[in-house]
């Protein structure tokens, strides 16, 4: 591998296919564009000796952003040419699944390190593509959330969503508890179930007029909607199933 970084004109870099890149990624990169370094945009390529072009063998998301940003060149590392076309495809596929450290948990850890050594977090957020509202909603717990409900399974986004609901503390505590159930548990409050509850609250404002016990019962059913729906389908099968008569 050539360990030197060279800048190659974009019109000489050829992607294998036009792969999709999330709009969220492009927006995040745009927010911190002026703070991007060479590594943030580094592309691996293989040289095509026939026409002096370069095949893009990874970093398709970075490539798409570089194109959209108006840049004319990209920092690249030239890798040894693969013997077969399919070897190039395998390399691309492997790298599409290669972001093993790209998780909110890891970002939270590093943000914690930054908070510990910096008195002001707001100026730093701009350099990493996070807005103040994104940081507040997704990376910090609201001060009104009871600390006893925060555990290794809770997320700031879910808990902050509950805190903003116009519900009594007892009903909120029920949701806080469900948000802290282990992942994979059927009674855990997930994003899908939050969306369902939000639709229910928007379409049936009468919910707020119900008593606490009835509200909790409805919310419990919303969280367990898959189990309830399965029982409904099973009862339909039982209803339609005809037991053969014994003659």
C-alpha positions as CSV (number, residue, x, y, z in Angstrom):
1,X,0.0,0.0,0.0
2,X,1.2,3.5,-0.8
3,X,1.2,5.2,2.6
4,X,1.4,8.7,1.2
5,X,-1.8,10.7,1.0
6,X,-2.3,12.4,-2.4
7,X,-5.1,14.7,-3.6
8,X,-6.8,13.3,-6.7
9,X,-9.3,15.3,-8.8
10,X,-12.8,14.1,-8.3
11,X,-13.4,13.5,-12.0
12,X,-10.7,10.8,-11.9
13,X,-12.3,8.9,-9.0
14,X,-14.9,6.4,-10.1
15,X,-17.4,4.8,-7.7
16,X,-18.5,1.2,-8.5
17,X,-22.1,2.1,-8.0
18,X,-24.1,5.1,-6.8
19,X,-24.6,3.9,-3.2
20,X,-27.0,5.7,-0.9
21,X,-25.8,8.1,1.8
22,X,-28.1,9.2,4.6
23,X,-29.2,12.8,4.6
24,X,-28.5,13.0,8.3
25,X,-24.8,12.2,7.7
26,X,-24.5,14.8,4.9
27,X,-26.1,17.5,7.2
28,X,-23.8,16.5,10.1
29,X,-20.7,16.8,7.9
30,X,-21.9,20.1,6.5
31,X,-22.3,21.6,10.1
32,X,-18.7,20.8,10.9
33,X,-17.2,21.3,7.5
34,X,-14.7,24.0,8.4
35,X,-13.3,21.8,11.2
36,X,-12.8,18.7,9.0
37,X,-9.3,17.4,8.7
38,X,-7.7,15.2,6.0
39,X,-8.5,12.0,7.9
40,X,-12.2,12.9,8.0
41,X,-12.4,12.9,4.2
42,X,-9.7,10.3,3.4
43,X,-10.7,7.8,0.6
44,X,-9.2,4.5,-0.3
45,X,-8.8,4.0,-4.1
46,X,-7.2,1.5,-6.6
47,X,-5.6,2.8,-9.7
48,X,-6.9,1.7,-13.1
49,X,-3.8,1.6,-15.3
50,X,-5.9,1.4,-18.5
51,X,-7.3,5.0,-18.3
52,X,-5.4,6.5,-15.2
53,X,-8.7,6.7,-13.3
54,X,-9.1,5.5,-9.7
55,X,-11.7,3.1,-8.4
56,X,-13.3,4.1,-5.1
57,X,-13.1,1.0,-2.8
58,X,-14.4,2.5,0.4
59,X,-15.6,5.7,2.1
60,X,-18.7,6.1,-0.2
61,X,-20.3,8.4,2.4
62,X,-17.3,10.6,2.5
63,X,-17.1,10.7,-1.3
64,X,-20.8,11.7,-1.6
65,X,-20.2,14.5,0.9
66,X,-17.0,15.7,-0.9
67,X,-19.0,15.9,-4.1
68,X,-21.9,17.9,-2.5
69,X,-19.5,20.3,-0.8
70,X,-18.1,21.7,-4.0
71,X,-14.6,20.4,-3.6
72,X,-12.6,19.6,-6.7
73,X,-10.1,17.1,-5.2
74,X,-10.2,14.5,-2.4
75,X,-7.4,13.1,-0.1
76,X,-6.7,9.5,-1.1
77,X,-4.6,6.5,-0.3
78,X,-3.8,4.3,-3.3
79,X,-4.1,0.7,-2.4
80,X,-2.7,-2.3,-4.4
81,X,-4.9,-3.3,-7.3
82,X,-7.1,-6.3,-6.7
83,X,-6.6,-9.1,-9.1
84,X,-10.3,-9.7,-9.7
85,X,-13.3,-7.4,-9.9
86,X,-15.1,-9.4,-7.3
87,X,-12.3,-8.9,-4.8
88,X,-12.9,-5.1,-5.2
89,X,-16.6,-5.7,-4.5
90,X,-15.9,-7.7,-1.4
91,X,-13.6,-5.0,-0.1
92,X,-16.3,-2.4,-0.6
93,X,-18.9,-4.5,1.1
94,X,-16.6,-5.2,4.1
95,X,-16.1,-1.5,4.6
96,X,-19.8,-0.7,4.4
97,X,-20.1,-2.8,7.6
98,X,-17.0,-1.6,9.2
99,X,-18.1,1.2,11.6
100,X,-17.9,-0.9,14.7
101,X,-17.3,2.1,17.0
102,X,-20.1,4.4,15.6
103,X,-22.6,4.2,18.4
104,X,-24.3,6.7,20.7
105,X,-22.8,5.1,23.7
106,X,-19.2,5.8,22.4
107,X,-20.1,9.4,21.5
108,X,-21.5,9.8,25.0
109,X,-18.3,8.6,26.6
110,X,-16.1,11.0,24.6
111,X,-18.6,13.9,25.2
112,X,-18.2,13.1,28.9
113,X,-14.4,13.5,28.6
114,X,-14.9,16.8,26.9
115,X,-17.3,18.0,29.6
116,X,-14.8,17.1,32.3
117,X,-12.1,19.3,30.8
118,X,-14.2,22.1,29.3
119,X,-16.3,24.8,31.1
120,X,-18.4,25.5,28.0
121,X,-19.7,22.7,25.7
122,X,-21.7,24.9,23.2
123,X,-18.7,26.1,21.1
124,X,-17.4,22.5,20.9
125,X,-20.7,21.2,19.6
126,X,-20.4,23.2,16.4
127,X,-17.1,21.5,15.6
128,X,-18.6,18.0,15.7
129,X,-21.9,18.7,13.9
130,X,-24.3,18.7,16.9
131,X,-26.8,21.4,17.5
132,X,-27.6,22.6,21.1
133,X,-31.1,21.0,20.9
134,X,-29.7,17.7,19.7
135,X,-27.2,17.7,22.5
136,X,-29.8,18.6,25.2
137,X,-32.4,16.1,24.0
138,X,-30.2,13.1,23.1
139,X,-27.1,13.4,25.3
140,X,-28.3,14.9,28.7
141,X,-31.1,13.9,31.1
142,X,-33.5,16.7,32.1
143,X,-33.1,17.7,35.7
144,X,-36.7,16.8,36.4
145,X,-36.2,13.1,35.7
146,X,-36.0,11.1,38.9
147,X,-32.5,9.7,39.2
148,X,-33.7,6.3,40.5
149,X,-35.2,5.5,37.1
150,X,-32.0,6.2,35.1
151,X,-29.9,3.0,34.5
152,X,-27.8,1.3,31.9
153,X,-30.8,0.6,29.7
154,X,-32.4,4.1,29.6
155,X,-31.7,6.6,26.9
156,X,-31.7,10.4,27.2
157,X,-34.0,10.8,24.2
158,X,-36.7,8.5,25.6
159,X,-36.6,9.8,29.1
160,X,-36.6,13.4,27.9
161,X,-39.6,12.6,25.7
162,X,-41.5,11.3,28.7
163,X,-40.6,14.3,30.8
164,X,-42.2,16.6,28.3
165,X,-45.5,14.8,28.3
166,X,-48.4,16.5,30.0
167,X,-49.0,13.7,32.4
168,X,-49.0,13.3,36.2
169,X,-45.8,12.2,37.9
170,X,-47.3,8.8,38.7
171,X,-48.0,8.1,35.1
172,X,-44.6,9.4,34.0
173,X,-43.0,7.2,36.6
174,X,-44.7,4.2,35.0
175,X,-43.2,5.1,31.6
176,X,-39.8,5.9,33.1
177,X,-39.8,2.4,34.6
178,X,-40.7,0.8,31.3
179,X,-38.0,2.8,29.5
180,X,-35.4,1.2,31.9
181,X,-36.3,-2.4,31.1
182,X,-33.6,-4.5,29.4
183,X,-33.4,-4.3,25.6
184,X,-35.4,-7.1,24.0
185,X,-37.9,-7.2,26.8
186,X,-41.5,-7.1,25.4
187,X,-42.6,-4.6,28.1
188,X,-39.8,-2.1,27.3
189,X,-40.7,1.3,26.0
190,X,-39.0,1.6,22.6
191,X,-39.1,4.2,19.8
192,X,-41.7,2.3,17.9
193,X,-44.0,2.3,21.0
194,X,-43.3,5.9,21.7
195,X,-44.5,6.7,18.2
196,X,-47.7,4.8,18.8
197,X,-48.3,6.5,22.1
198,X,-47.7,9.9,20.6
199,X,-50.2,9.2,17.8
200,X,-52.7,8.1,20.4
201,X,-52.3,11.2,22.5
202,X,-52.6,13.4,19.4
203,X,-55.7,11.7,18.0
204,X,-57.5,11.1,21.3
205,X,-56.9,14.1,23.6
206,X,-59.7,12.7,25.8
207,X,-57.0,10.4,27.2
208,X,-55.9,13.3,29.5
209,X,-59.3,13.4,31.1
210,X,-59.1,9.8,32.3
211,X,-58.0,8.7,35.7
212,X,-54.5,7.7,36.5
213,X,-55.2,4.0,36.7
214,X,-57.0,4.0,33.3
215,X,-54.2,6.0,31.7
216,X,-51.6,3.5,33.0
217,X,-53.6,0.6,31.7
218,X,-53.9,2.1,28.3
219,X,-50.2,3.0,28.1
220,X,-49.3,-0.5,29.3
221,X,-51.4,-1.9,26.5
222,X,-49.7,0.4,24.0
223,X,-46.3,-0.8,25.1
224,X,-47.5,-4.5,24.8
225,X,-49.4,-3.9,21.6
226,X,-47.7,-6.8,19.8
227,X,-48.7,-9.2,22.4
228,X,-52.3,-7.9,22.4
229,X,-52.4,-8.1,18.6
230,X,-51.1,-11.6,18.6
231,X,-53.8,-12.7,21.0
232,X,-56.4,-11.1,18.8
233,X,-55.1,-13.0,15.8
234,X,-55.1,-16.3,17.8
235,X,-58.7,-15.7,18.8
236,X,-59.7,-15.1,15.2
237,X,-58.1,-18.4,14.2
238,X,-60.0,-20.1,17.0
239,X,-63.2,-18.5,15.9
240,X,-62.8,-19.5,12.3
241,X,-61.5,-22.9,12.9
242,X,-64.1,-25.6,12.7
243,X,-63.5,-28.8,14.6
244,X,-64.5,-31.8,12.5
245,X,-67.6,-33.5,13.7
246,X,-67.2,-37.1,14.9
247,X,-69.8,-39.4,13.2
